[in-house]
Amino acid sequence: MALRAAGTWVWTGTTDTVYTKHTNWTIDGGTPDADDYPGWDNSEGGGTDVNGDTVILTGSLTNGCATAAGYAADKGNLAKVIVTDTYNKAIGKDATDPLVLKMALAGEVFIEGTLADNIFLSGNATQEIDLLTVMDMQSGKTITLGGNVGTINLTKGHITTQATLTVEDANGVNVGYITNSISDATLILTAGTTITGGVINAQGGTITNSINGTIATVVIGKAKWTNTVGTSGVITALNQYGGTVYWNSGDITAGNIYDGTLDCTGGTEARTCTDLYQYGPATVNVNDGRRWVTISNWHLMSEQPKIKVVPGQTIAITGA
């Protein structure tokens, strides 16, 4: 029997939550052969990978798509995974047993999970989730993300990363919003998460950062960013155009504060910004009461800067 062509698979969950059970799927409107499922064709006796399948999770269902009896992530590369705004169940089992996805080059996971329950995903180590796009998630529900991912685009919803997560592409992580620049999107970056050479571009959202490694560039628009107490990581370049950055720990190599507030008053850990460039509308507050903050070179790029310091603190300032 010839190997089947790539097709569009729709999850029905007719039998149970098992990804690898053919009776839980339809393909191109029909029922698949016994033991076939996305990425796999069992017709060749022993089974054969199939690359290029598309997976759609949609509708009000009895059973969600989980990993009991698990999806073997060494199967064929999926072209796209789509979670529609009507899908009403969880994806994956839990943080230790996520749905591991092996994607084709430029493969995307697109989530418009207005009704979805909690989602547990992981990108395959060799064939990552190239692009994860989250347009919407039900309030109070979370996407727990691990493994290898190329780029993350989060517009509305909540993502918590695991220590296993590596974001690999130069575009890195992009956080936006639809209506509320602070509450629409939340992103928790846990210790152990790796941003490989990329940018975190937070035009909106609430981001909590506990990464102990280096983040090359952080861009802040209308977002709220917090470096948690105890974080020992380094932000090489902080470019802030608005919003609020709560710098409670970790170091900054170069800070360009064009607008918004850089708040250094939290935390009780010594931290250093090597070069801080403060522009007209921006406010920088280092009045933490204890002088935990060191700004090695503070460059004032306007004539009337907004500065709050600890009384008696000695700082080195250069004019514009």
N, C-alpha and C positions, 0 to 999 in steps of 0.2 A: 504494500500500500504506500502511495506517495506521501511524503511529508506534507502536512497541511500548511496553507499559507497563513501569514499573520492576519489577525482579525481583531474585531472589537468585542471584548468580553464584558458582560454586565452581571454584576453580583446579584443573586436572588436570595441567597441564604435559605434555600428551600429545606435543606436537610439539617444543617447545624452551622457552626462558625468556622469550619475547617476550610482554609484556602485551597488545599490540594485535593478537594473532593469535587469531581466533575458535576455532581448533581446540584451544586450550589451556584452554578454558572449557566448562562446562555452565551453562545458565540454567534455573532452576525444574525441574531434573531432565532437561532435554532439551538438544539441541545447538543453539547459536545459529546464526542466518543468517550467511552469509559476510560477514566483515569487521566484524561486531558484537562489541562487548566492553563491559565495564562503563563506563557513562557515554556510550555511543555507539551509534547506530542507523544503519546504512548503507542501509536500505531505501528512503530517500527520494531516492536518486540524488545523491551528493555528501556525504551524511551529515548527521545531526542529533543534537544533544545530547539526552541523556535524564537527567533528575534523579531521585534517590531510589533508585538501585541499592544493594544490599548485596553486599559481597564477603566470601567466606569462603575462607581458606587453611587446609587441613586435610589430614591423612593423610601416609603415608610415600610420597614421590614421587621420580621420577627427576630432574625439573627444577623448580627454584625459580622464583619470580615476580620477574623482573628488568626492566630497562628497555632492553635492546638493541632498537633500532628504536623506542624510547621511547614512553612514555605521554604524550600531549600534555595538559598540565595545564589546557588551556582547554576540555576536554570537560565533560559534565554533572557536577553535584555528587553525590558519593556520600553515602548516608545513614549507612553504617557499614562498617567493615572489621574483620573478626574473624580473629585468628590463634589457632587452637586448640592444645591441648597435644599434639597428634599431628603437627603440621606439622614437617617435618624438614629444610627447606632454608633458604637465605638469602632475603632480600627486598631488592630493589635490587641494583645492581651493585657500587658502591663509594661512598666519600664524595663524589666528584665527579659521580657519576651515580646518585643515589638514586631511589627510587620517589617521585615528587611526587604528593601526594594533594590533590585539590580536593574539599572536603567541604561538605555542606549545613549550614545553621544548626543548631547542636547536634549536628553529625556527630561520631561517636566512632570512634577506632581503639582496639580492645581486644585486648591481647596476653596470651595465656597460653602463652607460647612455651617450654614445658618442654624441647622437643627441637629448637627452631629454631636455625639457624646465625646468623651476624651479620646484622643488619637495618639498612638504610640508608633513612631516611625524610626527607621534607621537606614542610612544609605550603605550600600554594599562597599566593601573595602576596595575593590578593583574597578567596579562600574558604579560610580556614585550617583546620587540624585543630582543631576546637573543643575536643575533649577527647582526650587520650592517656592511656589507662589501661594500666599494665604490672603484671600480677599475678605473672608468673613468667618467668624466662629461664634457659636452660641456663648452668651455671657456665662461665666463661671466654669467653662470647659477649657481644657489645656491640650496643646500639642507638645508632647515630650519627644525631643529630637536627639538622636545620636548618630554615630557612624560618620560617613563621608558625604558631604553636600558641597556642591559648587557655589551656588549663590542662593541667598534667602531674601525674598521680597515679602514683607509683612505689612499689610494695610490695616486690617482689623482682626483682632483676636489675641490669643496669649500663647507664647512659645516659651518653654523652659528647656534649656539645653542640658545634655548630660556630659559628664566628663569625657565620654568617648567621642564627642562631636569634633570634627575638623571641617572648617569652612575653607575651601581650597582656592576659589577663583579670585581674581583681582577685584571683581565687583563686590565681593564680600557680603555684607548684610545691609539691607535697605529697609528702613522702618518709616511708614507714613501714617496717614489717617484719612478718614472720610469726613466726619463732622467735628469730632472733639480731638484736638491735637495732643492731649495728654492721655485720655482714657481709652481711646479706640484701640490702641495697640499696646501690649506689654511684652517685654522681652527680658527674661532672666538668663544671664550668662553665668553659668556655674564655673567654679574652679575646675581646671582641667580642660575646659573648652579651648580649642586652638583656632585662631584666625590667621591663616597662613598668608602673610603679605598683603592682605586685603584691607578694604575700607569698611568701617561701620558708618553708614550715612543715615542719621536719625533726623529726618525732617519733621517727625512727630513721634508720639509714643512715650512710654515710661520704660526706661532701660535701667536695669540693675546689674552692675558689672562686678563679678568676683574673679575674673580671669587673672591668674598669676603670671602669665607670660606677657609677651609684647603685642600690642595692637599698633599697627603702623600708622593709621590715620582714623580719627574720630571726627565726624562732621555733625554739628548740632544745629538744627533749624528751630522748630518750636517744641522741641522735646524736653523731657526731664531725664537727666542722666545722673546716676548715683554710683560712685565707686564705694563699695561696701567697706566697712571697717575690717581690717585684716588682709585686704588685697595688697599683694606685693608687686603687681604687674606694672608695666611701663606703657604709657601712651606716647608714641614718638611725636605725633603732631595732633594737637587739639585745635580745630577750627570751629569757633562758636559764632553763630550769626543770630542767636536769639535763645529763648528758653532759659533753663537753669541747669548748671552742672554743679553737683554736690561732690566736691573733691575731698573725700574723707580719708583716703589712703592711696598708696602707690605714687609713682613719680610721673612727671610730664617733662618731656625734653623741650618741646616748643609749643607754647600756647598762643594762639592768635584769637583774641577776644574782641570781636567786632560789635557785638550787641548781646543783650541778655545779661545774666548774672553768673559769675564764677564764685561759688560759695565755698569757702575753705574753713568754715567754722566748726564743722563736725569732726569727730575722730580725735584720738589721742596718740597718733603715731607720727613720727617725724617723716616728712615728705618734701620733695624738692621739685620746683619747676626751674629748669636751667635758663630759659629765655621766655619771658612773658611780654607779649605785645598787646597793649590795651588801647582800643580805639574809642572814638567819641561817645556813643551812647552806652557803652558797656559799663557794668559795675563789677568790681573785684573786692571781695570781702575776706580779709585774712584775720579778722578780729576774733580769734578763737580763744583769747584769754590766756593762752599758755605758750604761744610762740612755737607751735609745732611745725609751722610752714616756713620753708625757705624759698625765696624767689631770688635766684642768683643774679639775674639781670632783668630788671623791670623797665620796659620801654614804654613810655607814655606817648601815644601817637595823637593826642589831642591836647588842647590848652586847658580844658576843664575836666580832668578825669574824675570819675567817681570811685573813691578809694576808701576802704575802712580797714584800719590796721590796729594792732594792739598798742595801747599807750606805752611809749618808751621803746618801742621796737625799732631797731636799726635796719633800714632797707636801702639797697642801692638802686637809684632811679636815674634813668637817662631820658632826656627830652626827645620830642619828635624830631 
